[in-house]
Amino acid sequence: MPGTFCVVGHDARQLAAARVLRRAGYGVTAADNAAAADYILLPMSQGASATRWPALCRGQGRGH
């Protein structure tokens, strides 16, 4: 069985992500049960910080 995601937040994007994860066979839990999750899905701003995400994933957002 795939792992369990803790989906933090209740906006439409987070709710949609939880539905997709459940359909894919993952377990989904809320923030109050985060310790039991294998992965945590945090909400992300749609603003300026979202445009920095690719750079952060490459390690360029850590003071480099």
C-alpha positions in Angstrom: 0.0 0.0 0.0 1.3 3.5 -0.7 2.1 5.8 2.1 -0.1 8.3 4.0 -0.2 12.1 3.3 -1.0 14.7 5.9 -2.8 17.5 3.9 -2.6 20.8 5.8 -5.1 23.4 4.9 -8.6 23.5 3.7 -8.6 25.7 0.6 -9.8 24.3 -2.8 -6.3 23.3 -3.9 -5.6 21.3 -0.8 -9.0 19.6 -0.9 -8.5 18.7 -4.6 -5.1 17.3 -3.8 -6.5 15.1 -1.0 -9.1 13.7 -3.4 -6.5 12.9 -6.0 -4.3 11.3 -3.5 -7.2 9.1 -2.2 -8.1 8.1 -5.7 -4.4 7.1 -6.3 -4.6 4.8 -3.2 -2.8 6.9 -0.7 -4.0 7.4 2.8 -4.9 11.0 3.7 -5.0 12.5 7.2 -5.5 16.0 8.6 -2.9 18.1 10.4 -3.9 16.9 13.8 -2.6 13.4 12.9 0.6 14.6 11.1 2.8 12.3 13.2 1.2 9.2 11.6 1.8 10.5 8.0 4.7 9.5 5.7 4.5 12.8 3.8 3.2 16.2 4.6 1.5 18.4 2.0 1.7 22.1 3.0 -0.3 24.9 1.5 1.7 27.3 -0.7 1.0 30.8 -1.7 -0.1 31.5 -5.2 1.9 34.8 -5.1 5.5 35.7 -5.4 6.9 32.9 -3.2 5.3 30.3 -5.5 7.5 31.5 -8.4 10.6 30.7 -6.3 9.7 27.1 -5.7 11.8 25.6 -8.6 14.9 27.4 -7.3 14.2 26.2 -3.8 13.9 22.6 -5.0 17.3 23.0 -6.7 18.9 24.1 -3.4 19.3 27.7 -4.4 17.1 29.1 -1.7 19.3 28.1 1.2 21.5 31.1 1.4 23.4 30.4 -1.7 
